[in-house]
Amino acid sequence: MPMFDLLVRDGRIVGEDGVKEQSIAIAGGRVAALIVDGELPSARETIDAKGKLVLPGLVDSHVHFRDPGLTHKEDFKTGTLAAAAGGVTTVMVMPTDNPFTLTPADFSAKISLAEGRAHVDFALQAGLGPNREHVRALAELGAISFEIFMSDLPPELLTEDAAELVLSLEAVRDSGGIAGVTPGINSLYRRAASLARRDYGGSLKAFSLSRPPEAEALGVAQACIAASIAQAQVHLRQISCSASLRVLQAMRSATITTEVTPHNLMLSEADFMRLGPVAKVAPPLRPQTDIDDLQQALASGVLDVVATDHAPHHPDEKAAGADDIWKAPGGFPGVQTFLPVMLRLVQQGAFDYSCVVRTCC
């Protein structure tokens, strides 16, 4: 029997199909064997995991590490240190930095920034606005996905028109890639925000009303139809409400996968009202009924992936919204608390450990 580098013995190994008492042998940084019973092999180092849960490292497929251009908030070093501290061993980094990751030059420069500074494995996601000329070259450089935003970005980066969405999905399909689509009808968000400002000014309630769930659900429907027309692989970002779940149950196809964030599985609109600007995020924290439906959808497989949308800001930036919520940026950290939040939800009975592995690892 060969000598292994590490033996993790007698742990409660969590997999997609349940929890089993096993030992894990590791060689060359990889799992080399799972041992159920019998004589244990020799190893240079042994960890006694008797009675302890052993999970794979988590994969966070939606992080904003603020590098380049916004490093007063965070950079690759601090972001990946937080990931490692929280049990996240792979991160996929979104393109919304300064500059956005839109061209092969942007992509190559971002790789250079990360190499030698990242403490976990990483992949980079490319942005895709109305300009589709770089899709194939970015795919060849290793872009793990192409991120299309139907709302919440400057007009020159948005994809609001349905025909343009289909064309972008076709370009991603032809490159062999996956399109990450942030759904939502931007014109409805603008209208709702205008009415909320008129009626509620800079209050917390105004922001909650500015993001109606129906606008998200309509965006989900449009993305599902566009994916069907283009026959493209689409990953829908940040599903946050019951209305979107109803659309998915009626319209999704085999080429569509879905994502929910830990905070939309745990924190409610009441928490936003209690915590204030620090809890401002888009999509917003929803009522408890939405949380209950999202948890059930994750447990049943209607939702496929949990990812954090980790998006830190400087405390002073958040504090600017104390008297006017519109002055605070949206987003907050999540990569380091990803696993603790999911384990807490297991303790609360939302789903089981195997669901955590299936959706987070």
Phi, psi and omega per residue, in radians:
M1 nan 2.304 -3.060
P2 -1.186 2.783 3.018
M3 -1.501 2.156 3.127
F4 -1.664 2.855 3.107
D5 -1.313 -0.694 -3.051
L6 -2.558 2.438 3.022
L7 -2.155 2.079 3.016
V8 -1.748 1.853 -2.909
R9 -1.816 2.472 2.949
D10 1.056 0.570 3.109
G11 -1.526 2.923 3.014
R12 -1.628 1.640 -2.998
I13 -1.405 2.127 -3.119
V14 -1.632 2.158 3.061
G15 -2.222 -3.134 3.140
E16 -1.133 -0.413 -3.068
D17 -1.812 0.223 3.080
G18 2.327 -2.971 -3.126
V19 -2.002 2.186 -3.091
K20 -2.276 2.506 3.042
E21 -1.370 2.013 -3.086
Q22 -2.578 2.949 2.966
S23 -2.053 2.566 -3.101
I24 -2.026 2.213 3.039
A25 -1.811 2.315 -3.063
I26 -2.122 2.364 3.094
A27 -2.467 2.333 3.105
G28 1.076 0.510 3.125
G29 1.399 0.159 -3.121
R30 -2.259 2.672 3.028
V31 -1.179 2.111 -3.097
A32 -1.798 -0.466 -3.119
A33 -2.797 2.573 2.974
L34 -1.981 2.141 -3.047
I35 -1.966 2.083 -3.092
V36 -1.509 -0.805 3.108
D37 -2.682 -3.086 -3.117
G38 1.567 -2.989 -3.077
E39 -1.223 2.315 3.125
L40 -1.429 2.524 -3.128
P41 -1.309 2.938 3.064
S42 -1.423 2.584 3.111
A43 -2.594 2.663 3.128
R44 -1.200 -0.484 3.101
E45 -2.446 2.464 3.132
T46 -2.225 2.356 3.035
I47 -1.999 2.157 3.096
D48 -1.486 1.915 -3.089
A49 -1.873 0.374 -3.095
K50 -0.927 2.171 3.106
G51 1.386 -0.021 -3.082
K52 -1.830 2.594 3.030
L53 -1.343 2.399 3.080
V54 -2.170 2.034 -3.117
L55 -2.015 2.690 2.952
P56 -1.097 2.786 3.004
G57 -1.078 2.526 3.135
L58 -1.378 2.653 3.032
V59 -1.979 2.057 3.080
D60 -1.783 1.838 -3.022
S61 -1.577 0.299 -3.119
H62 -2.701 1.512 3.089
V63 -2.266 2.615 3.045
H64 -2.052 1.786 -3.065
F65 -1.621 0.037 2.933
R66 1.179 0.297 -3.096
D67 -2.167 2.032 0.296
P68 -1.677 2.960 2.863
G69 1.551 -0.319 -3.094
L70 -2.266 0.637 -2.949
T71 -1.360 -0.008 2.954
H72 -1.221 -0.272 3.088
K73 -1.594 -0.761 -3.063
E74 -3.111 2.888 3.016
D75 -2.496 -3.078 -3.098
F76 -1.056 -0.663 -3.104
K77 -1.147 -0.924 -3.073
T78 -1.203 -0.649 -3.135
G79 -1.134 -0.754 -3.128
T80 -1.337 -0.460 2.985
L81 -1.102 -0.748 3.095
A82 -1.088 -0.711 3.119
A83 -1.059 -0.856 -3.116
A84 -1.067 -0.711 3.139
A85 -1.106 -0.486 -3.097
G86 -1.712 0.110 3.113
G87 1.492 0.233 3.081
V88 -1.654 2.071 -3.041
T89 -1.823 -0.164 3.047
T90 -2.456 2.358 3.069
V91 -2.189 2.559 3.028
M92 -2.023 2.108 -2.893
V93 -1.745 2.175 -3.099
M94 -1.229 2.825 -3.009
P95 -1.577 0.106 -2.945
T96 -1.562 1.068 3.085
D97 -1.944 -2.771 -3.126
N98 -2.310 1.719 0.155
P99 -1.423 2.858 2.992
F100 -1.051 2.662 3.104
T101 -1.510 1.560 -3.020
L102 -2.063 -0.420 -3.027
T103 -2.148 2.868 3.057
P104 -1.002 -0.626 3.118
A105 -1.148 -0.763 3.086
D106 -1.031 -0.789 -3.070
F107 -1.119 -0.811 -3.136
S108 -1.125 -0.678 3.119
A109 -1.138 -0.641 -3.128
K110 -1.227 -0.668 3.048
I111 -1.033 -0.764 -3.132
S112 -1.089 -0.639 3.099
L113 -1.122 -0.633 -3.044
A114 -1.469 -0.603 -3.056
E115 -1.096 2.295 -3.140
G116 1.465 -0.126 -3.135
R117 -2.060 -0.260 -3.080
A118 -1.476 2.360 -3.125
H119 -1.711 -0.019 3.021
V120 -2.407 2.979 3.060
D121 -1.157 2.567 -3.140
F122 -2.462 2.686 2.964
A123 -2.299 2.728 -3.120
L124 -1.987 2.468 3.084
Q125 -1.880 2.461 -3.129
A126 -1.742 2.584 3.051
G127 -1.496 2.587 3.108
L128 -2.397 1.862 3.047
G129 -1.756 -2.632 -3.125
P130 -1.110 -0.403 -3.132
N131 -1.517 2.009 -3.072
R132 -1.869 0.210 -2.988
E133 -1.234 -0.351 -3.038
H134 -1.777 0.094 -2.997
V135 -1.043 -0.874 -3.074
R136 -1.129 -0.736 -3.138
A137 -1.131 -0.678 3.107
L138 -1.162 -0.660 3.082
A139 -1.090 -0.712 3.135
E140 -1.171 -0.490 3.095
L141 -1.371 -0.232 3.072
G142 1.954 0.277 3.095
A143 -1.002 2.182 -3.058
I144 -1.368 -0.382 3.064
S145 -2.810 2.934 3.070
F146 -2.095 2.051 -2.980
E147 -1.647 2.097 -3.125
I148 -1.964 2.218 -3.091
F149 -1.939 2.072 3.090
M150 -1.509 -0.153 -3.134
S151 -2.745 2.933 2.932
D152 1.315 0.199 3.071
L153 -2.199 2.865 3.050
P154 -0.989 2.620 -3.049
P155 -0.909 -0.636 -3.074
E156 -1.219 -0.199 3.135
L157 -1.966 -0.111 -3.074
L158 -1.451 2.676 2.955
T159 -2.101 1.584 -3.118
E160 -1.675 -0.530 -3.061
D161 -1.412 2.335 -3.072
A162 -1.110 -0.688 3.129
A163 -1.140 -0.698 3.097
E164 -1.117 -0.646 3.099
L165 -1.080 -0.783 3.114
V166 -1.071 -0.771 3.141
L167 -1.077 -0.712 3.117
S168 -1.156 -0.716 3.117
L169 -1.135 -0.645 3.088
E170 -1.131 -0.682 3.113
A171 -1.121 -0.723 3.098
V172 -1.146 -0.761 3.093
R173 -0.980 -0.814 -3.086
D174 -1.168 -0.395 3.102
S175 -1.499 -0.119 -3.074
G176 1.421 0.271 -3.036
G177 -1.751 -3.107 3.093
I178 -2.013 2.397 3.088
A179 -1.746 2.150 2.971
G180 -1.615 2.055 -3.053
V181 -1.966 2.150 3.009
T182 -1.594 1.857 -2.982
P183 -1.452 2.817 3.117
G184 2.543 2.556 3.111
I185 -1.701 1.858 -2.982
N186 -1.071 -0.655 -3.130
S187 -1.121 -0.622 3.098
L188 -1.244 -0.635 3.056
Y189 -1.114 -0.727 3.131
R190 -1.095 -0.762 3.139
R191 -1.111 -0.800 -3.118
A192 -1.121 -0.665 3.135
A193 -1.157 -0.690 3.127
S194 -1.102 -0.772 3.124
L195 -1.170 -0.666 -3.136
A196 -1.160 -0.719 3.091
R197 -1.091 -0.727 -3.126
R198 -1.079 -0.755 -3.013
D199 -1.565 -0.507 -3.010
Y200 -2.275 0.096 3.035
G201 1.041 -2.249 -3.095
G202 -1.769 0.411 -3.096
S203 -1.349 2.861 3.083
L204 -1.071 -0.679 3.136
K205 -1.038 -0.619 -3.137
A206 -1.046 -0.762 -3.129
F207 -1.154 -0.755 3.124
S208 -0.999 -0.723 -3.127
L209 -1.263 -0.298 -3.090
S210 -1.353 -0.145 -3.085
R211 -2.173 1.153 -3.062
P212 -1.095 2.405 -3.128
P213 -1.055 -0.505 3.138
E214 -1.096 -0.588 3.124
A215 -1.205 -0.652 3.046
E216 -1.130 -0.813 -3.097
A217 -1.081 -0.698 3.115
L218 -1.142 -0.651 3.059
G219 -1.127 -0.679 3.071
V220 -1.065 -0.778 3.127
A221 -1.068 -0.781 -3.136
Q222 -1.097 -0.719 3.135
A223 -1.160 -0.658 3.112
C224 -1.117 -0.751 3.130
I225 -1.154 -0.761 3.132
A226 -1.093 -0.694 3.115
A227 -1.105 -0.665 3.115
S228 -1.159 -0.741 3.118
I229 -1.104 -0.790 -3.059
A230 -1.430 -0.266 -3.035
Q231 0.921 0.859 -3.088
A232 -1.942 2.678 3.045
Q233 -1.418 2.082 -3.032
V234 -2.193 2.343 3.045
H235 -1.984 1.997 -3.096
L236 -1.486 2.164 -3.066
R237 -1.475 2.555 2.813
Q238 0.905 0.911 2.997
I239 -1.148 2.214 -2.957
S240 -2.247 -0.014 -2.981
C241 -2.594 2.796 3.140
S242 -1.075 -0.628 -3.125
A243 -1.059 -0.712 3.108
S244 -1.172 -0.640 3.103
L245 -1.084 -0.693 3.123
R246 -1.108 -0.683 3.091
V247 -1.128 -0.781 -3.130
L248 -1.066 -0.744 -3.131
Q249 -1.095 -0.486 -3.118
A250 -1.590 -0.507 -2.874
M251 -2.157 -0.263 -3.027
R252 -1.206 2.721 3.133
S253 -2.223 -3.109 -3.093
A254 -1.186 -0.289 -3.122
T255 -1.603 0.072 -3.070
I256 -2.002 2.248 2.963
T257 -2.051 2.888 -2.979
T258 -2.369 2.756 -3.061
E259 -2.340 2.542 2.984
V260 -2.371 2.676 -3.132
T261 -1.688 2.697 3.066
P262 -1.026 -0.663 -3.096
H263 -1.211 -0.553 3.065
N264 -1.328 -0.208 3.028
L265 -1.562 -0.274 -3.013
M266 -2.172 -0.758 -3.006
L267 -1.684 2.491 -3.072
S268 -1.931 3.024 3.052
E269 -1.001 -0.591 3.090
A270 -1.101 -0.598 3.084
D271 -1.174 -0.669 3.065
F272 -1.064 -0.777 3.128
M273 -1.117 -0.516 3.133
R274 -1.414 -0.705 -3.012
L275 -1.584 -0.475 3.095
G276 1.395 -2.598 -2.974
P277 -0.978 -0.539 -3.129
V278 -1.064 -0.436 -3.117
A279 -1.752 0.194 3.070
K280 -1.279 2.217 -3.119
V281 -2.694 2.687 3.087
A282 -2.157 2.221 -0.074
P283 -1.027 2.738 -3.078
P284 -1.324 2.918 2.982
L285 -1.158 2.321 -2.996
R286 -1.812 2.978 3.058
P287 -1.069 2.820 -3.062
Q288 -1.050 -0.554 -3.138
T289 -1.082 -0.645 3.082
D290 -1.161 -0.738 3.124
I291 -1.029 -0.802 -3.140
D292 -1.027 -0.752 -3.129
D293 -1.202 -0.672 3.119
L294 -1.128 -0.752 3.111
Q295 -1.051 -0.776 3.134
Q296 -1.129 -0.681 3.141
A297 -1.153 -0.639 3.101
L298 -1.179 -0.788 -3.121
A299 -1.100 -0.591 -3.069
S300 -1.577 -0.129 3.111
G301 1.648 0.050 3.053
V302 -1.152 -0.624 3.011
L303 -1.797 2.436 -2.970
D304 -1.760 -0.629 -2.935
V305 -2.364 2.469 2.925
V306 -1.870 2.256 3.094
A307 -2.501 2.635 -2.849
T308 -1.480 -0.450 -2.912
D309 0.971 0.646 3.090
H310 -0.884 2.098 -3.043
A311 -2.629 1.390 -3.072
P312 -1.304 2.663 3.020
H313 -2.305 2.776 3.037
H314 -1.165 2.441 -3.128
P315 -0.922 -0.627 3.131
D316 -1.116 -0.580 3.123
E317 -1.161 -0.733 3.105
K318 -1.178 -0.704 -3.100
A319 -1.099 -0.399 3.137
A320 -1.080 -0.329 -3.134
G321 -1.615 0.172 -3.073
A322 -1.033 -0.683 -3.132
D323 -1.857 -0.199 3.133
D324 -2.602 1.781 -3.013
I325 -1.040 -0.418 -3.125
W326 -1.202 -0.318 -3.126
K327 -1.464 -0.218 3.129
A328 -1.576 2.379 3.052
P329 -1.262 2.746 3.105
G330 -1.581 2.463 3.088
G331 2.110 2.722 3.084
F332 -2.774 2.920 -3.108
P333 -1.150 2.749 3.116
G334 -2.757 -0.304 -2.993
V335 -1.175 -0.636 -3.093
Q336 -1.340 -0.438 -3.127
T337 -1.753 0.077 -3.100
F338 -0.946 -1.031 -3.102
L339 -1.140 -0.812 3.097
P340 -0.974 -0.690 3.118
V341 -1.126 -0.772 -3.121
M342 -1.138 -0.695 3.111
L343 -1.166 -0.611 3.078
R344 -1.135 -0.683 3.119
L345 -1.156 -0.599 3.028
V346 -1.092 -0.783 3.131
Q347 -1.050 -0.580 -3.136
Q348 -1.422 -0.081 3.075
G349 1.542 0.237 -3.118
A350 -1.189 -0.650 3.127
F351 -2.893 -3.100 -3.062
D352 -1.877 3.087 -3.110
Y353 -1.088 -0.628 -3.141
S354 -1.109 -0.591 3.076
C355 -1.114 -0.660 3.099
V356 -1.058 -0.795 -3.140
V357 -1.142 -0.750 -3.106
R358 -1.092 -0.639 -2.985
T359 -1.805 -0.243 -3.053
C360 -2.083 -0.211 -3.018
C361 -2.031 nan nan
